[in-house]
Amino acid sequence: MSEQSADSEGAPVFRVVIAYENLERGLEAMEIYERLIVDFAQECRFHLDIWKCEVLEIHPVREQAAKAAAVADLVLLSLEGDHELSADLQTWIEEWAGRRQETDGALVALVNPGRDDWPTMPSILGWLRETAVRGKMQFLTNSGESRRPLRASRWAAPLRHPAKNPKPSLEALLHSRMPRARWGLTE
């Protein structure tokens, strides 16, 4: 979390941006977000911006979403994984990654578990990993060989816990399931 990311009471604010391809992927991303809130609400406040990938085709919307992602602590891309990323989604990712000033943060790719062996997945995940590096972020995914442990950094302090603490790490959240709520996401 950046030092200027604090609410009026001085509590740190953990900024999350979610981009999801469809309802199922949006629900998956919201499960992770809900777990973050449940497990870490005592340690920080949360701010969420959520976007369906297809609305990023609209330039003013893409611009607003890029501004939010450029200052986010965590960007979650929830992907179906059975096709290449759209040109508009790639443009959005390049835009916010190029604007990042912070050196802490994570880009997380959540891939439909039934599709993580799709032929295009290695190239997509490789591009996302390279983009995360350019954006001064760590890269995490729930997909096969691309899984990486979360490195220690200031932004992740509320999400990293010593072995004595029963709260899960961000990596554990990526691989766990919760009962589904609907959260008002659009199809």
Residue frames as qw, qx, qy, qz and C-alpha x, y, z in Angstrom:
[[0.000, 0.889, 0.458, 0.000, 0.00, 0.00, 0.00],
 [0.386, 0.515, -0.050, 0.763, 1.31, 3.38, -0.82],
 [0.276, -0.218, -0.514, 0.782, 1.93, 5.75, 2.04],
 [0.233, 0.029, -0.026, -0.972, -0.61, 8.22, 0.65],
 [0.527, -0.235, -0.682, -0.450, -3.25, 5.47, 0.54],
 [0.143, -0.197, -0.771, 0.589, -4.97, 6.14, 3.84],
 [0.151, -0.711, -0.606, -0.323, -8.52, 7.04, 4.70],
 [0.125, -0.782, 0.031, -0.609, -9.55, 10.07, 6.76],
 [0.756, -0.632, 0.091, -0.144, -8.90, 8.12, 9.97],
 [0.071, -0.746, 0.660, 0.043, -5.36, 7.23, 8.91],
 [0.813, -0.047, 0.579, -0.050, -6.14, 3.55, 8.22],
 [0.133, -0.326, 0.718, 0.600, -4.27, 2.15, 5.22],
 [0.724, 0.439, 0.149, -0.510, -6.41, 1.69, 2.10],
 [0.431, -0.138, 0.823, 0.343, -5.83, -1.39, -0.02],
 [0.497, 0.516, -0.109, -0.689, -6.93, -0.57, -3.57],
 [0.495, 0.054, 0.851, 0.167, -8.22, -3.43, -5.71],
 [0.485, 0.439, -0.262, -0.709, -9.19, -3.31, -9.39],
 [0.574, 0.096, 0.813, 0.009, -10.99, -6.26, -10.95],
 [0.467, 0.400, -0.403, -0.678, -11.50, -6.82, -14.68],
 [0.538, 0.026, 0.831, -0.139, -13.60, -9.88, -15.51],
 [0.067, 0.097, -0.730, -0.673, -14.62, -11.50, -18.80],
 [0.494, -0.318, -0.616, -0.525, -17.99, -12.98, -17.87],
 [0.636, -0.584, 0.012, -0.504, -20.29, -13.56, -14.93],
 [0.951, -0.211, -0.190, 0.122, -18.58, -16.77, -13.79],
 [0.636, 0.241, -0.238, 0.694, -15.14, -15.15, -13.85],
 [0.137, -0.618, 0.102, -0.767, -16.51, -12.06, -12.09],
 [0.799, -0.522, -0.075, -0.289, -17.91, -14.21, -9.31],
 [0.885, -0.031, -0.229, 0.404, -14.55, -15.96, -8.96],
 [0.347, 0.424, -0.208, 0.810, -12.75, -12.62, -8.60],
 [0.417, -0.610, 0.036, -0.673, -15.33, -11.38, -6.10],
 [0.902, -0.352, -0.250, 0.030, -14.78, -14.52, -4.02],
 [0.673, 0.110, -0.256, 0.685, -11.12, -13.55, -3.67],
 [0.003, -0.507, 0.079, -0.858, -12.04, -9.95, -2.85],
 [0.687, -0.560, -0.164, -0.434, -14.63, -11.06, -0.28],
 [0.883, -0.232, -0.278, 0.300, -12.05, -13.28, 1.39],
 [0.427, 0.312, -0.214, 0.821, -9.58, -10.38, 1.53],
 [0.312, -0.570, 0.009, -0.760, -12.19, -8.25, 3.27],
 [0.844, -0.451, -0.212, -0.199, -13.22, -10.98, 5.70],
 [0.874, -0.126, -0.226, 0.411, -9.65, -11.93, 6.58],
 [0.528, 0.060, -0.103, 0.841, -7.99, -8.49, 6.63],
 [0.111, -0.815, -0.353, -0.445, -10.65, -5.90, 7.50],
 [0.586, -0.765, -0.137, 0.230, -8.99, -5.26, 10.86],
 [0.646, -0.290, 0.215, 0.673, -5.69, -4.33, 9.20],
 [0.099, -0.137, 0.342, 0.924, -6.79, -2.04, 6.37],
 [0.527, 0.537, 0.323, -0.573, -9.73, -0.60, 4.53],
 [0.477, 0.130, 0.739, 0.459, -10.55, -1.74, 1.02],
 [0.371, 0.599, -0.033, -0.709, -11.46, 0.20, -2.10],
 [0.558, 0.160, 0.778, 0.239, -12.79, -1.69, -5.14],
 [0.424, 0.526, -0.248, -0.694, -13.13, -0.72, -8.80],
 [0.558, 0.074, 0.823, 0.080, -14.67, -3.48, -10.92],
 [0.387, 0.538, -0.302, -0.685, -15.00, -3.57, -14.69],
 [0.850, 0.268, 0.454, -0.016, -16.39, -6.06, -17.16],
 [0.500, -0.235, 0.499, 0.668, -13.74, -6.43, -19.85],
 [0.347, 0.534, 0.616, 0.464, -16.10, -5.58, -22.71],
 [0.042, -0.960, -0.265, 0.078, -16.82, -2.10, -21.30],
 [0.474, -0.583, 0.277, 0.599, -13.11, -1.34, -21.65],
 [0.474, 0.395, 0.552, 0.561, -13.84, -0.96, -25.38],
 [0.003, 0.932, 0.305, 0.197, -15.36, 2.44, -24.52],
 [0.507, 0.457, -0.249, 0.687, -12.51, 4.95, -24.44],
 [0.247, -0.656, 0.235, -0.674, -13.72, 7.13, -21.49],
 [0.892, -0.399, 0.032, -0.212, -14.44, 4.01, -19.45],
 [0.890, 0.154, -0.187, 0.387, -11.06, 2.49, -20.34],
 [0.248, 0.609, -0.268, 0.704, -9.37, 5.76, -19.30],
 [0.552, -0.610, 0.195, -0.535, -11.13, 5.78, -15.92],
 [0.979, -0.203, -0.009, -0.012, -10.29, 2.11, -15.35],
 [0.729, 0.377, -0.245, 0.517, -6.64, 2.72, -16.32],
 [0.067, -0.680, 0.301, -0.665, -6.36, 5.56, -13.79],
 [0.786, -0.480, 0.164, -0.353, -7.73, 3.29, -11.06],
 [0.983, 0.015, -0.061, 0.172, -5.43, 0.37, -11.96],
 [0.494, 0.621, -0.292, 0.534, -2.37, 2.63, -12.17],
 [0.161, -0.573, 0.477, -0.646, -2.64, 3.31, -8.42],
 [0.892, -0.278, -0.136, -0.330, -4.05, -0.07, -7.34],
 [0.386, -0.561, 0.719, -0.138, -2.30, -2.34, -4.88],
 [0.445, 0.026, 0.893, 0.061, -3.87, -5.37, -6.54],
 [0.534, 0.350, -0.301, -0.708, -5.19, -5.81, -10.08],
 [0.545, 0.037, 0.832, -0.099, -7.19, -9.02, -10.58],
 [0.457, 0.307, -0.503, -0.667, -7.81, -10.17, -14.15],
 [0.604, 0.039, 0.747, -0.274, -10.37, -12.94, -14.15],
 [0.327, 0.443, -0.578, -0.602, -10.10, -14.68, -17.50],
 [0.924, 0.134, 0.106, -0.342, -11.96, -17.48, -19.21],
 [0.425, -0.531, 0.695, 0.231, -8.67, -18.65, -20.72],
 [0.700, 0.271, 0.648, 0.133, -10.02, -20.09, -23.95],
 [0.496, 0.776, 0.243, 0.304, -9.02, -17.22, -26.24],
 [0.485, 0.205, -0.114, 0.842, -6.48, -14.46, -26.70],
 [0.112, -0.587, -0.388, 0.702, -6.91, -11.22, -24.77],
 [0.368, 0.831, 0.398, 0.130, -8.93, -8.66, -26.72],
 [0.465, 0.430, 0.003, 0.774, -7.07, -5.71, -28.19],
 [0.265, -0.768, -0.056, -0.580, -9.02, -3.36, -25.90],
 [0.816, -0.576, -0.046, 0.036, -8.10, -5.37, -22.81],
 [0.787, 0.031, 0.000, 0.616, -4.45, -5.40, -23.86],
 [0.195, 0.635, 0.049, 0.746, -4.56, -1.64, -24.49],
 [0.532, -0.771, -0.064, -0.344, -6.05, -1.06, -21.04],
 [0.880, -0.380, -0.022, 0.285, -3.38, -3.20, -19.38],
 [0.630, 0.266, 0.036, 0.729, -0.57, -1.41, -21.26],
 [0.044, -0.767, -0.097, -0.632, -2.05, 1.99, -20.38],
 [0.609, -0.765, 0.028, -0.208, -2.20, 1.47, -16.63],
 [0.893, -0.199, 0.014, 0.403, 1.07, -0.48, -16.43],
 [0.523, 0.438, 0.045, 0.730, 2.86, 2.41, -18.15],
 [0.181, -0.774, -0.041, -0.606, 1.42, 4.92, -15.68],
 [0.787, -0.536, -0.285, 0.109, 2.34, 3.15, -12.47],
 [0.090, 0.804, -0.383, 0.447, 4.53, 5.19, -10.14],
 [0.708, -0.525, 0.392, -0.263, 4.42, 2.83, -7.17],
 [0.311, 0.470, -0.824, -0.066, 6.89, -0.01, -7.00],
 [0.225, -0.009, 0.912, -0.344, 4.66, -2.22, -4.89],
 [0.684, 0.240, 0.077, -0.685, 1.62, -4.11, -6.08],
 [0.388, -0.065, 0.908, 0.145, 0.49, -7.29, -7.75],
 [0.584, 0.249, -0.375, -0.675, -1.13, -8.29, -10.99],
 [0.455, -0.052, 0.865, -0.207, -3.11, -11.49, -10.48],
 [0.487, 0.164, -0.579, -0.633, -4.43, -13.57, -13.38],
 [0.572, 0.032, 0.722, -0.387, -7.29, -15.84, -12.35],
 [0.348, 0.234, -0.707, -0.570, -7.84, -18.35, -15.13],
 [0.865, -0.070, -0.020, -0.496, -10.84, -20.65, -15.39],
 [0.493, -0.453, 0.742, -0.034, -9.41, -23.83, -13.82],
 [0.804, 0.278, 0.525, -0.031, -10.89, -25.93, -16.63],
 [0.606, 0.786, 0.075, 0.097, -9.06, -23.89, -19.26],
 [0.287, -0.863, 0.363, 0.202, -5.58, -23.29, -17.89],
 [0.613, -0.186, 0.658, 0.396, -4.13, -25.83, -20.33],
 [0.563, 0.780, 0.253, -0.107, -5.52, -23.97, -23.36],
 [0.775, 0.247, 0.139, 0.564, -2.77, -23.56, -26.01],
 [0.210, 0.765, 0.028, 0.608, -2.75, -19.75, -25.75],
 [0.602, -0.785, -0.143, -0.008, -2.41, -19.65, -21.95],
 [0.744, -0.278, 0.022, 0.606, 1.42, -19.78, -21.75],
 [0.363, 0.361, 0.200, 0.835, 1.79, -16.81, -24.12],
 [0.283, -0.792, -0.273, -0.467, -0.96, -14.83, -22.36],
 [0.708, -0.679, -0.112, 0.157, 0.53, -15.48, -18.93],
 [0.689, -0.036, 0.086, 0.718, 4.03, -14.71, -20.22],
 [0.155, 0.577, 0.220, 0.771, 2.85, -11.37, -21.61],
 [0.481, -0.803, -0.214, -0.279, 1.04, -10.55, -18.36],
 [0.783, -0.446, -0.071, 0.427, 4.16, -11.43, -16.35],
 [0.514, 0.189, 0.140, 0.825, 6.32, -9.15, -18.55],
 [0.104, -0.707, -0.265, -0.647, 3.73, -6.38, -18.26],
 [0.653, -0.726, -0.216, 0.030, 3.68, -6.74, -14.48],
 [0.707, -0.218, 0.006, 0.673, 7.46, -6.30, -14.42],
 [0.256, 0.420, 0.224, 0.841, 7.18, -3.16, -16.59],
 [0.363, -0.720, -0.254, -0.534, 4.47, -1.93, -14.22],
 [0.064, 0.452, -0.648, 0.610, 6.70, -2.59, -11.18],
 [0.772, -0.250, 0.166, -0.560, 4.37, -5.30, -9.90],
 [0.312, -0.209, 0.926, -0.039, 4.57, -8.89, -8.84],
 [0.611, 0.110, -0.486, -0.614, 2.71, -11.44, -10.95],
 [0.364, -0.072, 0.868, -0.329, 0.59, -14.21, -9.49],
 [0.607, 0.081, -0.458, -0.644, -1.75, -16.70, -11.09],
 [0.744, -0.153, 0.533, -0.373, -3.79, -19.74, -10.18],
 [0.845, 0.468, -0.128, -0.225, -2.71, -21.39, -13.43],
 [0.976, 0.129, -0.073, 0.160, -0.40, -24.41, -13.45],
 [0.780, 0.043, -0.081, 0.619, 3.32, -23.87, -14.04],
 [0.188, 0.635, 0.017, 0.749, 2.99, -20.09, -13.84],
 [0.593, -0.767, -0.236, -0.067, 2.20, -20.12, -10.14],
 [0.453, 0.433, -0.387, 0.676, 4.72, -18.06, -8.20],
 [0.463, -0.544, -0.552, 0.430, 5.06, -17.32, -4.50],
 [0.031, -0.956, -0.156, -0.247, 4.35, -13.82, -3.27],
 [0.560, 0.236, -0.335, 0.720, 7.56, -11.93, -2.51],
 [0.344, -0.640, -0.440, 0.528, 7.79, -9.85, 0.62],
 [0.211, 0.372, 0.176, 0.887, 6.93, -6.22, -0.04],
 [0.071, 0.081, 0.411, -0.905, 5.35, -3.31, 1.75],
 [0.514, -0.042, -0.275, -0.812, 2.08, -3.45, -0.21],
 [0.702, -0.114, -0.663, -0.233, 1.45, -7.05, 0.79],
 [0.048, 0.265, -0.721, 0.639, 2.09, -6.65, 4.51],
 [0.604, -0.071, 0.362, -0.706, -1.59, -7.05, 5.45],
 [0.883, 0.220, -0.184, -0.371, -1.80, -10.12, 3.20],
 [0.612, 0.324, -0.679, 0.244, 1.33, -11.94, 4.45],
 [0.662, -0.619, 0.164, -0.390, 1.20, -13.68, 7.76],
 [0.010, 0.498, -0.850, 0.171, 3.69, -15.64, 9.80],
 [0.443, -0.054, -0.886, -0.125, 3.04, -19.30, 10.42],
 [0.057, -0.210, -0.754, 0.620, 1.55, -18.49, 13.86],
 [0.377, 0.278, 0.110, -0.877, -1.19, -16.39, 12.27],
 [0.493, 0.251, 0.832, -0.037, -4.13, -18.50, 11.06],
 [0.469, 0.726, 0.098, -0.493, -5.12, -16.05, 8.31],
 [0.825, 0.285, 0.386, 0.299, -4.42, -17.25, 4.78],
 [0.270, -0.403, 0.346, 0.803, -1.93, -15.67, 2.42],
 [0.487, 0.533, -0.146, -0.677, -2.98, -14.22, -0.92],
 [0.271, 0.290, -0.861, -0.318, -1.68, -17.39, -2.62],
 [0.110, 0.174, 0.941, -0.269, -3.93, -19.51, -0.38],
 [0.409, 0.506, 0.343, -0.678, -6.90, -17.33, -1.29],
 [0.381, 0.462, -0.515, -0.613, -6.23, -17.88, -4.99],
 [0.353, 0.138, -0.908, -0.179, -6.61, -21.62, -4.56],
 [0.095, 0.219, 0.845, -0.478, -9.54, -21.80, -2.14],
 [0.204, -0.422, -0.630, -0.619, -13.29, -21.64, -2.64],
 [0.175, 0.129, 0.529, -0.820, -16.07, -19.85, -0.76],
 [0.303, 0.584, 0.747, -0.092, -19.84, -20.11, -1.07],
 [0.237, 0.273, 0.408, 0.838, -20.93, -17.92, -3.96],
 [0.134, 0.661, 0.404, -0.618, -22.80, -14.67, -3.60],
 [0.527, 0.656, 0.464, 0.278, -24.05, -12.68, -6.60],
 [0.391, -0.432, 0.014, 0.813, -22.68, -9.16, -5.85],
 [0.348, 0.807, 0.228, -0.419, -24.75, -7.61, -8.64],
 [0.261, -0.376, 0.628, 0.629, -22.30, -8.47, -11.44],
 [0.645, 0.520, -0.014, -0.560, -23.58, -8.28, -15.01],
 [0.846, 0.118, 0.504, 0.129, -23.49, -11.15, -17.47]]
